[in-house]
Amino acid sequence: MFYDADQQVVAHVAAEQLRRNLAILGVAADVHANYGLALLSVWTYLVVWTDGRCFRWWAGSTSTRGRKVYAFCPVDDTATAARRVARRYVELRTSDDIRS
């Protein structure tokens, strides 16, 4: 990975690496980056964002207080992040197909 002086991966570089790993798994995503953050738009209710330290996305559940629970993965493990995001993608696609 590419690190800056603070040992933080540049957000858009990390997002692009995750996008490539998702593509290998058959999941398309668009990268949008600005202001030190990068977003990967994957599917409805599945947006992965990174600040260059970790990836975050809604895990699909809520806490007892009704707040969304987010999944996290460090940017230096994009292969694992891609597998986890791809699993969430399949969950969402399957639930969309059931609703249709």
Residue pairs with C-beta under 8 A, 6 or more apart in sequence:
1 9
1 13
1 14
1 17
1 75
1 76
2 9
2 10
2 13
3 9
3 10
4 10
4 52
8 51
8 52
8 53
9 52
9 53
9 75
9 76
10 52
11 33
11 36
11 37
11 38
11 50
11 51
11 52
12 31
12 33
12 38
14 38
14 50
14 52
14 55
14 75
14 78
15 31
15 33
15 38
15 39
15 40
15 48
15 50
16 31
16 38
17 75
17 78
18 29
18 40
18 48
18 50
18 55
18 75
18 78
18 81
18 82
18 85
19 29
19 30
19 31
19 40
21 78
21 79
21 81
21 82
22 28
22 29
22 40
22 42
22 82
22 85
22 86
23 29
24 82
25 82
25 83
25 86
26 86
27 42
27 82
27 85
27 86
27 89
28 42
29 40
29 41
29 42
29 48
30 40
30 41
31 38
31 39
31 40
32 38
32 39
32 40
32 41
33 39
36 51
36 52
37 49
37 50
37 51
38 49
38 50
38 52
39 47
39 48
39 49
40 47
40 48
40 49
40 85
41 47
42 48
42 85
42 89
43 89
43 92
43 93
44 92
44 96
45 58
45 60
45 92
46 57
46 58
46 85
46 88
46 89
46 92
47 57
47 58
48 55
48 56
48 57
48 81
48 85
49 55
49 56
49 57
50 56
50 75
52 75
53 74
53 75
54 72
54 73
54 74
54 75
55 72
55 73
55 74
55 75
55 81
55 85
56 70
56 71
56 72
57 70
57 71
57 85
57 88
58 68
58 69
58 70
58 71
59 68
59 69
59 70
59 71
59 88
60 69
60 88
60 91
60 92
61 68
61 69
62 68
62 69
63 69
71 84
71 88
73 80
73 81
73 84
74 81
75 81
